[in-house]
């Protein structure tokens, strides 16, 4: 997959995950307890992970490819 395409997909996922959080913030006060657990434990962590992936995902991929390359070399010897 092209890097630009992957970044666009992650960006749109990040934006879609922000919509329920905005709904949580701007909802009437009596509606907040209904949405609080889902927002706290699903949407916020997923949005943070997608943001971290957009920011430092290239370093994570580099770490994985280095590790798998060294494992391949060790397996060959």
C-alpha positions as CSV (number, residue, x, y, z in Angstrom):
1,X,0.0,0.0,0.0
2,X,1.2,3.5,-0.8
3,X,2.4,5.6,2.2
4,X,0.1,8.4,1.1
5,X,-2.9,6.2,0.9
6,X,-2.1,4.6,4.3
7,X,-1.8,8.0,5.9
8,X,-5.1,9.2,4.4
9,X,-6.9,6.2,5.7
10,X,-5.5,6.6,9.2
11,X,-6.3,10.3,9.1
12,X,-9.9,9.6,8.2
13,X,-10.2,7.0,11.0
14,X,-8.8,9.6,13.4
15,X,-11.3,12.1,12.4
16,X,-14.2,9.7,12.5
17,X,-13.2,8.7,16.0
18,X,-13.2,12.3,17.1
19,X,-16.9,12.7,16.2
20,X,-18.3,10.7,19.2
21,X,-15.9,12.6,21.5
22,X,-17.3,15.9,20.3
23,X,-20.8,14.5,20.8
24,X,-19.8,13.6,24.3
25,X,-18.5,17.1,25.0
26,X,-21.4,19.0,23.6
27,X,-24.2,16.7,24.7
28,X,-26.7,17.8,27.4
29,X,-25.4,17.2,30.9
30,X,-28.1,14.5,31.7
31,X,-27.0,12.5,28.6
32,X,-23.3,12.3,29.5
33,X,-23.4,9.2,31.8
34,X,-24.8,7.1,28.9
35,X,-21.8,7.9,26.7
36,X,-19.0,8.2,29.2
37,X,-17.7,4.6,29.4
38,X,-17.7,4.0,25.6
39,X,-16.0,7.3,25.0
40,X,-13.4,6.9,27.7
41,X,-12.5,3.3,27.0
42,X,-13.1,2.9,23.2
43,X,-13.0,6.2,21.3
44,X,-10.3,8.1,23.2
45,X,-7.7,5.2,23.2
46,X,-8.3,4.4,19.6
47,X,-8.0,8.1,18.6
48,X,-4.8,8.3,20.6
49,X,-3.4,5.2,18.9
50,X,-4.2,6.5,15.5
51,X,-2.6,9.8,16.3
52,X,0.5,8.1,17.5
53,X,0.6,6.0,14.4
54,X,0.4,9.1,12.2
55,X,3.1,10.7,14.2
56,X,5.6,7.9,15.0
57,X,4.3,4.9,13.0
58,X,7.4,4.9,10.7
59,X,9.7,4.3,13.7
60,X,7.5,1.4,14.9
61,X,7.6,-0.1,11.4
62,X,11.4,0.3,11.3
63,X,11.7,-1.4,14.6
64,X,9.6,-4.3,13.5
65,X,11.5,-4.7,10.2
66,X,14.9,-4.6,12.0
67,X,13.8,-7.2,14.5
68,X,12.4,-9.6,11.8
69,X,15.6,-9.1,9.7
70,X,17.8,-10.0,12.6
71,X,15.6,-13.0,13.4
72,X,15.9,-14.2,9.7
73,X,19.6,-13.9,9.8
74,X,19.8,-15.8,13.1
75,X,17.5,-18.5,11.8
76,X,19.7,-19.0,8.7
77,X,22.9,-19.6,10.7
